Amino acid sequence: MQSIHSLPVDPDRLHAIAGKWGTPTYVYMEDMIRERCLLLKNLFPNFPVSWLYAVKANDNPHILKIIANEGFGFDTVSYEEVLLCLKLGTNPGDIFYTENNMTDVEMHCAAKQGVVLNIGSIGRLKSFCEAYPKSECSIRIKPDISDGHHAKVDTGNQDSKFGIRLDLVSEAVGIASESQVQISGIHAHIGSGIREPENLLTEIEVLLEASEKLRDLKFINFGGGMPIPYRNDERSFDLNRFAKMASERFRSFLDNINRPFSFYFEPGRWVVGPAGILLTQVNTVKDQGRKLFLGTDTGFNHLLRPALYDSYHEIVNISADPENRMQSYHVAGNICESGDILGFDRTLPESKSGDYLAILDAGAYGMTMASHYNRRALPAEVLITKEGYHKTIRKRKTPDETVDGFLSDTGMIRMDEKDGAV
Ligand SMILES: Cc1ncc(COP(=O)(O)O)c(C=O)c1O
């Protein structure tokens, strides 16, 4: 049997969406996003814990609005993400900007906007302190503890490009105090899709210990990384157990410091991952001798995770009769690369051209990593609102609009056009 039970939306509803909006289309569930925000917010009832949503996971403005409405601030990793949140009306104080090889221009823009700047290198800290004496910032450290669903998103290890080395924290304090800059926050993010909750607890220990060197500290941000199960047999992250263990450490820390203090977490995937589905349509069924392929109208240009990280996403045929004979397929995309396989050896009821497939758990790092590779249009995005309506939250462009937009961005109209002065 294919795993129809893990489909979080009624297949009839998905058919209706595919019928009206076409495919490929990302479908998100507002209810589930709100429920997940609430679960997180209730995790530490007796502690000053606040939540920042990692915008990089899914930055559709309608999704951001839902999450802000649930009382989350935003964790951003580029000046463009900062601007996006500001333009949506977020208070600068609720935006945490973790820089990573930031330019001077980006630093000045962010500082001017008044967002909380989280600095990840000694060099950048020096330039910030020279430019903004008597101000405040946060620092990101490299905790030398790492975890993640793939080596490419394992960010806290010894050789990682991120953060200030632990043994340089005293130097950072010296640099800041010379310019009377207050290091008001300390941060680390050990990776995305953490496999072992113990690693997150160890990171908490490291940050609490490092904070002893920072007398002006007002908050610690422990980063994101909470995993979601992508396979039916994968364990869920035991949030309550994690919260219980973290709370014990928070209690002894707060008892010792005896002044107002805040803790932050900045999850992305956990909030939106399970609340998104990529709907696609089969257009080709092909017997390649040793393998049967289902060819679809999407690909790694729309969902990069399988190709980039060898990630697994459940794929459900929502059109085929579940009583059909089961068959093993490679589910392939329409991108001109042999690596464009969305799922290997998937057992599905015998499928045919025209069937719709739902690719599950695609709400995080799906659309934000999508590209126009092969010059294809981006998917549409549809939100199932909490009232049960279907709302377009991004229109799909037609092939003409996609190509015309590209030509106008490049300033090129026709091959025989005369080159003018620049
Ligand atoms: C600095 C930072 N914070 C938070 C996150 C969110 O991680 P996740 O979506 O795994 O919770 C990321 C993603 O890698 C990140 O780079």
Ligand as a Chemical Component Dictionary entry (heavy atoms), coordinates in Angstrom:
data_LIG
# 
_chem_comp.id                   LIG 
_chem_comp.type                 NON-POLYMER 
_chem_comp.pdbx_formal_charge   0 
_chem_comp.three_letter_code    LIG 
# 
loop_
_chem_comp_atom.comp_id 
_chem_comp_atom.atom_id 
_chem_comp_atom.alt_atom_id 
_chem_comp_atom.type_symbol 
_chem_comp_atom.charge 
_chem_comp_atom.model_Cartn_x 
_chem_comp_atom.model_Cartn_y 
_chem_comp_atom.model_Cartn_z 
_chem_comp_atom.pdbx_ordinal 
LIG C1 C1 C 0 21.171 30.915 11.080 1  
LIG C2 C2 C 0 20.029 29.983 10.863 2  
LIG N1 N1 N 0 19.023 29.981 11.743 3  
LIG C3 C3 C 0 17.952 29.171 11.606 4  
LIG C4 C4 C 0 17.872 28.290 10.546 5  
LIG C5 C5 C 0 16.663 27.421 10.429 6  
LIG O1 O1 O 0 16.969 26.085 10.440 7  
LIG P1 P1 P 0 15.772 25.035 10.427 8  
LIG O2 O2 O 0 14.918 25.345 9.260  9  
LIG O3 O3 O 0 16.429 23.713 10.309 10 
LIG O4 O4 O 0 15.050 25.186 11.720 11 
LIG C6 C6 C 0 18.906 28.240 9.622  12 
LIG C7 C7 C 0 18.876 27.258 8.525  13 
LIG O5 O5 O 0 19.782 26.570 8.250  14 
LIG C8 C8 C 0 20.008 29.115 9.775  15 
LIG O6 O6 O 0 21.008 29.123 8.892  16 
# 
loop_
_chem_comp_bond.comp_id 
_chem_comp_bond.atom_id_1 
_chem_comp_bond.atom_id_2 
_chem_comp_bond.value_order 
_chem_comp_bond.pdbx_ordinal 
LIG C1 C2 SING 1  
LIG C2 N1 SING 2  
LIG C2 C8 DOUB 3  
LIG N1 C3 DOUB 4  
LIG C3 C4 SING 5  
LIG C4 C5 SING 6  
LIG C4 C6 DOUB 7  
LIG C5 O1 SING 8  
LIG O1 P1 SING 9  
LIG P1 O2 DOUB 10 
LIG P1 O3 SING 11 
LIG P1 O4 SING 12 
LIG C6 C7 SING 13 
LIG C6 C8 SING 14 
LIG C7 O5 DOUB 15 
LIG C8 O6 SING 16 
# 
